[in-house]
Amino acid sequence: MNEVREIIYRLRQKEGNRTIAKAMKISKTTVKKYRRLASRHGYLDPARPLPSIEELGRVIHPPSHPRQMRSTVEPYETIVRKWLQDEVEMQAIWQRLSEDHGYSGSYSSVRRYIHRIQPTEPEATCRIETAPGEEAQVDFGSAGLQWDSRTGKRRKAWMFVMMLSWSRHQYVEFVFDQKVPT
């Protein structure tokens, strides 16, 4: 907000957009935007004191109003909560609402509503510390069809990925099988 206040001060001093932009290392478009805002709110009048940072904050970022829309799933809240207690999957809840209760909304609406009334807890993870050279983790990932120079054909290839647990250094190699000797 101090930057905006500085722009308004410079505009009051009759500095041009280009001069302000160059001096403050901002774009001319930004200066124009704040010139319009200052003009609209009467901040360019030298008889008035410069606006406070709080006032500028209210003008630039007015408080947002909470969402007023009601979910199409809300009329079915009690039955949805019961199904959630019975650990029924979201897809099944949507299907049962549609087939048994005449619900015509989308699956996404059901999903959003369920996430709102029952937020998911993030899974806890625990990092296990190891000494250097003590452990490596290995995995394979699909690499699609690749040219095999030994057979002269395109074959399904895999990425062999080994990550050292201590340093997180990775080794990646393209292979054509997932056997242990690889």
Secondary structure, 3 states (H helix, E strand, C coil): CHHHHHHHHHHHCCCCHHHHHHHHCCCHHHHHHHHHHHHHCCCCCCCCCCCCHHHHHHHHCCCCCCCCCCCCCHHHHHHHHHHHHCCCCHHHHHHHHHHHHCCCCCHHHHHHHHHHHCCCCCCCCCCCCCCCCCCEEEEEEEEEEEEECCCCEEEEEEEEEEEECCCCCEEEEEECCCCCCC
